[in-house]
Amino acid sequence: MKSLTHIIFSILIILFIGSTSVNAAFKIPKYETYTLENGLQVYLMQQSEVPMVNVSLVVKSGAMHDGKLFGLANLTGEALQFGSGKLSKTEIEDQLAFLGAEINSNTSTEMSFLNISFMTKDTDIIFPLFSDIALKPSFDETEFSKFKKRFLAQLEQRKESPRGIIGDAFARLYFGEHPYGNPVSGNDKTVSKIALSDVKSFYKNYYTPKNSALIVVGDFNKKSWIKSIEKQFSQWQGDAPKEKLMPLNSSPNQSNVLLINKGDAIETTFLIGGKGISANHPDAVAVQVINTILGGRFTSWLNDELRVNSGLTYGARSNFNSYQYGGNFTISTFTKTASTFEALDLATKTYMRIWEKGIDQETLSSAKAYVKGRFPPRYETSGQLASLLARMWSLSLDDSYINSFETNVDSLDIEKANEIARRLFPKDNLQYVLVGKADDIRENAKTYGKLKEVEIKD
Amino acid sequence: MKKTLLLISCLFCLNSLLAATELDDLKSFTLKNGMTILVAEDHSIPNANMYLFWKVGSRNEYPGITGISHFFEHMMFNGAKKYGPKQFDRVMEANGGANNAYTTENTTVYTDWFPSDSMEIMFELEADRIQHLAIDQKMLDSERGVVTSERSTGLENSNFRMIWEEVKGSAFRAHPYSWSVIGHQSDIDNWSLQDLKDYHRTYYAPNNAFVVIAGDVTLKEVKRLANKYFAPIPAQQPPRKVHTVEPEQKGERRVYVQKPSATSANIMFAYHVPETQHEDYYPLAMLTTILGDGNSSRLSRALVDEQQLATSAFTYLPESFDPNLFYIYAVAAKDISSDTLEKGIISEVNKIITEGISQKELDKVKNKAQVDFYRTLATINGKANTLGSYELYFGSYAEMFNATNKMAAVTVEDIQRVAKTYLRRANRTVGVLDAKADVLEGDL
């Protein structure tokens, strides 16, 4: 492939971005939203390009609610599919697979999703089944033990790949003890401690109508869906969980280097980063445009220097991971062991251009055109539109989030762009995570900050 | 615009009417130089794409230039006549566009995504590099580093990649499918500027390409731009045919890869099977679904769920111009040896050979194919990539609309027959990747 584009470090781009096309303004498709008596927020958006429906149950519960049992929210999401109502896990799987329906549980730092996509003609079979999975999970003990055992093995397997672990390592390094640093999948020590009773109580606390939204996007008959939703979901009861989020620490006051040893590594994978912004930060759109220039596209400064000019790597990029109350920023790349510090220094030097040289008008105009042009394809499918509505619901964003995007991009001039770049991109006390062959890079790594070394299999 | 039509057609018979409507929506034309362009109008978003399929991949290589097709894919972005080094990407992105490309054993595919009002510049950029690619030594040298990094990062992060190279190398001893698409490192280090120039002249001729444009465009405008930018590119002599036929495998072959950081064994089975246009393709493709697609598949149910020998198991059947391989892959559960997992896989394969499958399993695959067809149609990229793939691998893009009918004709007996014919011990290569050294008692 020419480039890895959007998948470099798997954590990435939960974000949005974009704007309308150069010609016609891209608007959010028409949708309806209402609240059931029990507090469940419902969204209905009709998209009839293909005769299919996508349904998502979205819950404001994620890894940040795990407490000490990292991985609990994720395991709870998975456990929904271990049997429900009168059906066993395998019976559910067989019924869905027979109709070509696809179901998945997806947990992030702040949210959990249960998604299903299926043919419109199968609605009467699938939707009641989906409702049972969401509302009447049987949490079968045998299935839970089997899954947990397998999942622990998979957590171990993940440590075979630097790319599989580096994002979690950085989040923990940057956020410290704050729940935003909780690894979504947990780790072997915490997951092994999770009991079925923990899952049941997590479900009871967080999977409540007042804490959830049901989103239906696709080719469907609105009247009959409103009736079915009432029938399946109106009996669901429960209050929104009370919670206080631990205040975010101030950013680290020194540079830390976490060196993760992988004895048979042939390359070093690394992240450099620091403080980011919250998801609904007033300058979020501007930051997205600026990050496009720095490390968000093929011709970005980072990719141009580290890949195109020097051939040090297959790809280099930068990202903001943004949550409701804060976030972090990372530069990510990889290079053969021998060129580790050449790449690290070049990445840093390139990044410092924000303060030393600044952004020029031509590059800014190009980046604005780019984010606008890449915007509509992000909201093309029912699944993508369901994610969008989920995001808007959880962050209380209105339609201007989409409809004003182009205006927001257009209003970014060169002075403002440089001012925002210098202010919102972290400059001092950068944090480093390096995954590679420690014996070959340890001495030099020490010069970047306070070194801590661990084994990849720890 | 298509949306209304779809709704109406659904009232009657979903499959045939939708398919007919869709197929009728597609228009193709061929330029005098032999380049065919297919247009799929879709106005659901104000964007479009251009997918250029070139009939060149690692099967067109030979020892000494292995990996050059993929390397070439990179070089196509490194400068032409009007648009010099870096300009292709810079101009495209400044016009709101983005691109990527991928190379397989058979094809090289370039993908441009853009707001529909930027279409003309896309044509101009593509025409410039197709006709006037200017490869310079400096770009060649830095790109060697990029591709070396791409190769290493695959091996570093993916057990599949590492074991796959070895299995292919053993399963094919004559045919160029023997080496990985990314090629041998020593070839990446050593091919010359002249090798690249020859490759471009031979394979990047308009008569060796198929182009799909899907999205918010009109046939009329695409025709105008194709005539203006692509028609002047001269045709070339067709490339030499790949005539090597892999000799029949006479007995099981085995490879072993030691990777110290592996936490459990990974295992790959590869059985020789015919090319995509062979009559057994559909039964084989359906067999891959029955065996290894999803939690309800045979391998997942038996090995992951019931016996807990594996943490994951799946199958893979690449589309292919020449006879290729049917893959089974599994990752062992904790403390399960590769031997135990291997026996488990063989036992599941043998069950299909001896007992066959149920009608319900077969119907499941047919239903899934129908739904997946709509999933493909849900995006302009899904359409463009799939239509182009059908044209190249099946001989006609229209076959995309016929695939579910072809599958409907497949019987449980067909599935059992192809399993029996191809999934035999003597016809397979087995690869194991594990942490421990390859030493047995009595060996040194």
Interface residues (C-beta under 8 A of the other chain):
Chain A: M1 K2 S3 T5 T20 S21 V22 N23 A24 F26 S48 E49 V50 P51 M52 T90 E93 D94 L96 A97 F98 L99 G100 A101 S117 F118 M119 T120 K121 K146 K149 R150 L152 A153 Q154 E156 Q157 K159 E160 S161 P162 R163 G164 D219 K262 G263 D264 A265 I266 E267 T269 R297 F298 T299 D304 R307 V308 N309 S310 G311 L312 T313 Y314 F334 T335 K336 S365 S366 A367 A369 Y370 K372 G373 R374 P376 P377 Y379 E380 T381 S382 I456 K457
Chain B: K2 K3 L6 L7 C10 L14 L18 S44 I45 P46 N47 E73 H74 F77 K86 D89 R90 E93 A94 N95 G96 G97 A98 N99 N100 A101 Y102 T103 W113 F114 P115 S116 D117 S118 D141 S142 E143 R144 G145 V146 V147 T148 S149 E150 S152 T153 L155 E156 N157 S158 N159 K259 P260 S261 A262 T263 S264 G294 N295 S296 R301 V304 D305 Q308 T311 S312 V331 A333 K334 K360 D363 K364 N367 K368 A369 Q370 V371 D372 Y374 R375 L377 A378 T379 I380 N381
